[in-house]
Structures are given as structure tokens and as C-alpha cells.
Amino acid sequence: MLSNNNILKAKIQDWLKEDVGNFDLTSQIVVDPTIQSTFSLVTRDPAVISGLEAAQLVFNQVDEEIEFESLCKDCDRVEAGFKIAKVRGKAVAILTAERLVLNVLQRMCGIATATRKFVEKISHTKAFLVDTRKTTPGLRILEKHAFYCGGGKNHRFGLDSGVMLKDNHIALVGDIHEAVMLVKERAPILTKIEVECDTLAQVRAALASRADLIMLDNMSTLEMQKAVELVDGKIPLECSGGVNFRNIKEKAETGVNYISVGAITQSAACIDIGLDF
């Protein structure tokens, strides 16, 4: 749960320092500090919701007495004009938190909404949509949560989450077999090994080395189909590289198990959300 994440709480403190500085000059001047008000968070666009817990954390770090009432849940799909939450408390504190709350919600809902569109595009296949480490620095926990809310699955959270032997690792070691053997000798026994392959010859080598997963990197549809036939269900296959909304259906229909997309966390459009008095 995001609300129990101390790392996120520390990040919010930094974000508030960046946005607020020492104090909210405008609100301090024009708003009576004793006024209690109710505001609504409203979507201006259709959206898949993500980030309600994070929004509440921001409000409560500004003022722990602010009451946050969610009117839907993360992962819910809503139409434009839907009130996703009500906020009650000191108006000064709510206005101070407003911009950061909206930045977080708009970004997370944008990723969740884009993810849901991709997931639906391949829902007739056995392929699962997975994310990547191509996230905004400092926002990975939020962006990967948003991806999950949209129906995707999370790949590695960091370099310590699993072994992925990429082209440069293999080049430095010498070959795929040697690289896989080094990992099997040195890594904890529960560690999975994924090997990035650019060619069918590398797929054969990774399969012979008893890797746990194979990533088909920037392969054509025909090459991917041949790789699926070659592996014949022995281990899962992941498709990566150049995946977009136009071509993901074709790639999923090759029979791969996972399709990783970096573009969603890199460049999903934000959802328009407002805080209305």
C-alpha cells in the first residue's frame, strides 16, 4: 500500500519543499486561516483512476487534520465530470497542497488510462503487458503503481530485483552460456535469469543455457514467430523494443507471453483533473 511507504512520504516532503518553499504567500495573505471548506477533485476527462492514496498523503503532510473522502477506488474507470474525492479542512492548507496533489493525480491517472487501452488491445491473446525501468527519476513507485492500476504487470522495480543479461553484459563476459553460468553460480537460488536476445541464434543459446526467460529485443514479427516455435513453451518469452499502440496487437498475436512497453511511463498524456470549491 502506498500509504505505508516511508520512501514515498519522504519524497512528498521534498516535493512540498520544492513547490511551497517556506509558505504559501498568496493563501496566507488572502485566506482567513480559520476558514473550514470542502473541495471536490473532479476529472475533466474520462480516466482510469490511480493515485488516491498518494493524494491523501500529500494533503495530510500539509495538515494532518484534512479529511479526505475517496468516492471511487484506484483502478476504477470514470467518465469526465466525475467527482473522485472530497476534501474537507482548513482552506489555506488545502490550497497549499492543491498543485502537488493535482500533479500526482494527473500523471498517475494518465499512465493508468493509457495502460488500460494497451491491455484491452491485446486482451484476446495470452500476452501480458509489463512496464520497464523507463520511468521519471524519483517517481518510479507512483508510475509503476499507476501501470498496475491500468491492468499491467510490473517488471523489475530496480536493478536489484532480478537478473537481466543485456547485450553489453554478454559482450563483456564473452557469450550467453558463460554469462548465465556465472549468475547461476553466484546469485541467490531464487533469482530468475532473463536473457536479452537479438537473433534466433541467441535464443537457441539462451534456451540451451537454461535461462528462465528470454527477451526478444527489437525482432521483426516473423523472427518473433520463429522464436515462439523454437522455444515451444519451454520458458516464457518477452517482446521488447519499438512497441506502440499501432503494432502491439500484431506482436501479441505471435504467441509471446509478455510485452514490455516503456512509452507509457515515459510519455503518457496527463488526465485533466481539477480541485473545485
Stockholm file with secondary structure:
# STOCKHOLM 1.0

chainA/1-277         MLSNNNILKAKIQDWLKEDVGNFDLTSQIVVDPTIQSTFSLVTRDPAVISGLEAAQLVFNQVDEEIEFESLCKDCDRVEAGFKIAKVRGKAVAILTAERLVLNVLQRMCGIATATRKFVEKISHTKAFLVDTRKTTPGLRILEKHAFYCGGGKNHRFGLDSGVMLKDNHIALVGDIHEAVMLVKERAPILTKIEVECDTLAQVRAALASRADLIMLDNMSTLEMQKAVELVDGKIPLECSGGVNFRNIKEKAETGVNYISVGAITQSAACIDIGLDF
#=GR chainA/1-277 SS CGGGCHHHHHHHHHHHHHHHTTCCHHHHHHSCTTCEEEEEEEESSCEECCCHHHHHHHHHHHCTTCEEEESSCTTCEECTTCEEEEEEEEHHHHHHHHHHHHHHHHHHHHHHHHHHHHHHHTTTSSCEEECCSCCCTTCHHHHHHHHHHTTCBCCCSSTTSCEEECHHHHHHHSSHHHHHHHHHHHSCTTCCEEEEESSHHHHHHHHHTTCSEEEEESCCHHHHHHHHHHHTTSSCEEEESSCCTTTHHHHHTTTCSEEECSHHHHHCCCCCEEEEC
#=GC SS_cons         CGGGCHHHHHHHHHHHHHHHTTCCHHHHHHSCTTCEEEEEEEESSCEECCCHHHHHHHHHHHCTTCEEEESSCTTCEECTTCEEEEEEEEHHHHHHHHHHHHHHHHHHHHHHHHHHHHHHHTTTSSCEEECCSCCCTTCHHHHHHHHHHTTCBCCCSSTTSCEEECHHHHHHHSSHHHHHHHHHHHSCTTCCEEEEESSHHHHHHHHHTTCSEEEEESCCHHHHHHHHHHHTTSSCEEEESSCCTTTHHHHHTTTCSEEECSHHHHHCCCCCEEEEC
//
